[in-house]
Amino acid sequence: MNSTTSLAQEQAQNMSSLSYGLGLSLGVLFLILLLTYASYLCNRSPLPPPTTARTNTTTTTTTKHGLDEDILCHYPTILYRHSESSSVSSSGCSICLADYKDSDVLRLLPECGHVFHCRCIDPWLRVHPTCPICRNSPVLTPVQTPPAGVITVV
């Protein structure tokens, strides 16, 4: 009887240690899942504010950072072959890095005097309101606006 009693006690101890090990493992697994979920909740993007049923119209605001087409058309353009050495200080466009050809139409920014291809600077100025080289704003003031006959020399 001693051997059966000691065998039963040994099996009970094994079952007890197995249940403790299993409980500890499940507890650690639950803790890891809980920390992972808490981390997810803290790092996700915030929810949009709830919309009310009383709002029937949606207001959309767009901000335009560049210059309008009507402002761009007032900037002077010159043909490279007719340009003087004082108006064009470089031999190439700083945007596309191509050398100027005699048939290229260039746009002169009035504030800083930098010259670019029209096909290069116009898209830039529609998005950015500054010169790509010196970052000065090329917006014409009423005093700087050239007369209508002097705007384009092509």
C-alpha beads as a LAMMPS data file, in Angstrom:
LAMMPS data file: protein, C-alpha beads

154 atoms
153 bonds

1 atom types
1 bond types

-500.0 500.0 xlo xhi
-500.0 500.0 ylo yhi
-500.0 500.0 zlo zhi

Masses

1 110.0

Atoms # bond

1 1 1 0.000 0.000 0.000
2 1 1 2.869 2.242 0.567
3 1 1 3.953 2.008 -3.018
4 1 1 0.477 2.776 -4.340
5 1 1 0.064 5.641 -1.918
6 1 1 3.431 7.142 -2.823
7 1 1 2.675 6.647 -6.525
8 1 1 -0.664 8.421 -6.083
9 1 1 1.001 11.262 -4.191
10 1 1 3.677 11.577 -6.899
11 1 1 1.015 11.714 -9.609
12 1 1 -0.880 14.341 -7.605
13 1 1 2.283 16.438 -7.289
14 1 1 2.939 16.097 -11.030
15 1 1 -0.622 17.164 -11.809
16 1 1 -0.316 20.039 -9.362
17 1 1 2.965 21.276 -10.904
18 1 1 1.516 20.795 -14.399
19 1 1 -1.524 22.861 -13.491
20 1 1 0.693 25.583 -11.985
21 1 1 2.870 25.630 -15.127
22 1 1 -0.156 25.719 -17.403
23 1 1 -1.771 28.506 -15.348
24 1 1 1.434 30.530 -15.332
25 1 1 1.844 30.099 -19.113
26 1 1 -1.739 31.179 -19.782
27 1 1 -1.307 34.154 -17.453
28 1 1 1.850 35.316 -19.275
29 1 1 0.128 34.835 -22.656
30 1 1 -2.873 36.872 -21.467
31 1 1 -0.573 39.621 -20.197
32 1 1 1.273 39.796 -23.550
33 1 1 -2.031 39.994 -25.439
34 1 1 -3.290 42.695 -23.092
35 1 1 -0.141 44.808 -23.552
36 1 1 -0.270 44.366 -27.340
37 1 1 -3.902 45.492 -27.458
38 1 1 -3.180 48.484 -25.197
39 1 1 -0.278 49.462 -27.461
40 1 1 -2.563 49.221 -30.494
41 1 1 -5.155 51.458 -28.860
42 1 1 -2.552 54.069 -27.951
43 1 1 -0.857 54.195 -31.372
44 1 1 -3.807 54.128 -33.762
45 1 1 -4.985 57.291 -35.452
46 1 1 -7.778 59.197 -33.736
47 1 1 -11.314 58.676 -34.885
48 1 1 -12.947 61.479 -36.873
49 1 1 -15.458 63.551 -34.938
50 1 1 -19.019 62.299 -35.188
51 1 1 -21.163 64.050 -37.750
52 1 1 -24.467 65.530 -36.773
53 1 1 -27.614 64.829 -38.721
54 1 1 -28.480 68.546 -38.833
55 1 1 -25.663 69.415 -41.255
56 1 1 -26.913 69.133 -44.810
57 1 1 -24.132 71.013 -46.603
58 1 1 -20.470 70.183 -46.647
59 1 1 -17.974 73.024 -46.757
60 1 1 -14.757 72.287 -48.580
61 1 1 -11.848 74.667 -48.290
62 1 1 -8.830 74.397 -50.502
63 1 1 -5.730 76.420 -50.005
64 1 1 -3.769 77.472 -53.032
65 1 1 -0.141 78.153 -52.332
66 1 1 1.036 79.142 -55.816
67 1 1 0.286 81.957 -58.229
68 1 1 -2.781 82.252 -60.421
69 1 1 -2.627 82.129 -64.199
70 1 1 -3.625 85.797 -64.493
71 1 1 -0.585 86.786 -62.405
72 1 1 1.762 84.548 -64.422
73 1 1 0.712 86.110 -67.721
74 1 1 1.982 89.507 -66.489
75 1 1 5.561 88.313 -66.025
76 1 1 7.861 89.353 -68.856
77 1 1 9.001 86.713 -71.340
78 1 1 11.990 87.056 -73.626
79 1 1 13.397 85.071 -76.497
80 1 1 16.885 83.828 -75.615
81 1 1 18.464 85.007 -78.859
82 1 1 17.166 88.545 -78.189
83 1 1 18.231 88.583 -74.550
84 1 1 20.969 90.888 -73.411
85 1 1 23.818 89.588 -71.298
86 1 1 22.548 91.679 -68.365
87 1 1 19.110 90.055 -68.284
88 1 1 20.293 86.432 -68.619
89 1 1 23.215 85.758 -66.329
90 1 1 23.348 81.974 -66.792
91 1 1 23.514 79.781 -69.858
92 1 1 21.022 77.187 -68.606
93 1 1 17.765 76.701 -66.781
94 1 1 18.187 75.905 -63.090
95 1 1 15.063 73.752 -63.041
96 1 1 15.568 71.365 -65.978
97 1 1 19.382 71.926 -66.140
98 1 1 19.258 72.243 -69.932
99 1 1 21.244 74.908 -71.765
100 1 1 19.271 77.680 -73.395
101 1 1 18.821 77.535 -77.171
102 1 1 18.243 80.546 -79.382
103 1 1 14.591 79.549 -79.871
104 1 1 13.794 79.133 -76.141
105 1 1 11.224 81.424 -74.549
106 1 1 12.374 82.482 -71.091
107 1 1 10.436 84.020 -68.227
108 1 1 12.116 86.753 -66.184
109 1 1 11.103 86.968 -62.535
110 1 1 10.878 90.711 -61.818
111 1 1 11.844 90.769 -58.136
112 1 1 15.086 88.803 -58.295
113 1 1 15.955 88.847 -62.012
114 1 1 16.333 85.060 -62.363
115 1 1 15.459 83.588 -65.762
116 1 1 13.956 80.157 -66.515
117 1 1 12.273 78.329 -69.376
118 1 1 8.573 79.205 -69.401
119 1 1 7.708 75.494 -69.559
120 1 1 9.759 74.930 -66.384
121 1 1 8.953 77.937 -64.193
122 1 1 5.213 78.214 -64.887
123 1 1 4.307 74.842 -63.283
124 1 1 6.644 75.686 -60.386
125 1 1 4.985 79.055 -59.758
126 1 1 1.504 77.503 -59.898
127 1 1 2.472 75.380 -56.872
128 1 1 5.101 77.514 -55.077
129 1 1 4.855 81.303 -54.750
130 1 1 8.637 81.819 -54.618
131 1 1 11.635 81.754 -56.928
132 1 1 13.241 78.270 -56.901
133 1 1 16.744 79.741 -56.512
134 1 1 16.530 82.581 -54.001
135 1 1 13.051 81.955 -52.532
136 1 1 12.050 85.592 -52.981
137 1 1 8.414 86.130 -53.816
138 1 1 8.116 87.194 -57.460
139 1 1 4.671 88.753 -56.984
140 1 1 4.451 92.000 -58.881
141 1 1 3.461 95.072 -56.921
142 1 1 1.514 97.825 -58.714
143 1 1 4.711 99.891 -59.021
144 1 1 6.605 96.960 -60.613
145 1 1 3.885 95.992 -63.105
146 1 1 5.238 96.642 -66.594
147 1 1 3.073 98.371 -69.207
148 1 1 0.907 96.096 -71.358
149 1 1 3.015 96.582 -74.523
150 1 1 6.296 95.598 -72.851
151 1 1 5.106 92.347 -71.263
152 1 1 5.969 89.855 -73.976
153 1 1 8.787 90.109 -76.482
154 1 1 8.681 87.032 -78.707

Bonds

1 1 1 2
2 1 2 3
3 1 3 4
4 1 4 5
5 1 5 6
6 1 6 7
7 1 7 8
8 1 8 9
9 1 9 10
10 1 10 11
11 1 11 12
12 1 12 13
13 1 13 14
14 1 14 15
15 1 15 16
16 1 16 17
17 1 17 18
18 1 18 19
19 1 19 20
20 1 20 21
21 1 21 22
22 1 22 23
23 1 23 24
24 1 24 25
25 1 25 26
26 1 26 27
27 1 27 28
28 1 28 29
29 1 29 30
30 1 30 31
31 1 31 32
32 1 32 33
33 1 33 34
34 1 34 35
35 1 35 36
36 1 36 37
37 1 37 38
38 1 38 39
39 1 39 40
40 1 40 41
41 1 41 42
42 1 42 43
43 1 43 44
44 1 44 45
45 1 45 46
46 1 46 47
47 1 47 48
48 1 48 49
49 1 49 50
50 1 50 51
51 1 51 52
52 1 52 53
53 1 53 54
54 1 54 55
55 1 55 56
56 1 56 57
57 1 57 58
58 1 58 59
59 1 59 60
60 1 60 61
61 1 61 62
62 1 62 63
63 1 63 64
64 1 64 65
65 1 65 66
66 1 66 67
67 1 67 68
68 1 68 69
69 1 69 70
70 1 70 71
71 1 71 72
72 1 72 73
73 1 73 74
74 1 74 75
75 1 75 76
76 1 76 77
77 1 77 78
78 1 78 79
79 1 79 80
80 1 80 81
81 1 81 82
82 1 82 83
83 1 83 84
84 1 84 85
85 1 85 86
86 1 86 87
87 1 87 88
88 1 88 89
89 1 89 90
90 1 90 91
91 1 91 92
92 1 92 93
93 1 93 94
94 1 94 95
95 1 95 96
96 1 96 97
97 1 97 98
98 1 98 99
99 1 99 100
100 1 100 101
101 1 101 102
102 1 102 103
103 1 103 104
104 1 104 105
105 1 105 106
106 1 106 107
107 1 107 108
108 1 108 109
109 1 109 110
110 1 110 111
111 1 111 112
112 1 112 113
113 1 113 114
114 1 114 115
115 1 115 116
116 1 116 117
117 1 117 118
118 1 118 119
119 1 119 120
120 1 120 121
121 1 121 122
122 1 122 123
123 1 123 124
124 1 124 125
125 1 125 126
126 1 126 127
127 1 127 128
128 1 128 129
129 1 129 130
130 1 130 131
131 1 131 132
132 1 132 133
133 1 133 134
134 1 134 135
135 1 135 136
136 1 136 137
137 1 137 138
138 1 138 139
139 1 139 140
140 1 140 141
141 1 141 142
142 1 142 143
143 1 143 144
144 1 144 145
145 1 145 146
146 1 146 147
147 1 147 148
148 1 148 149
149 1 149 150
150 1 150 151
151 1 151 152
152 1 152 153
153 1 153 154
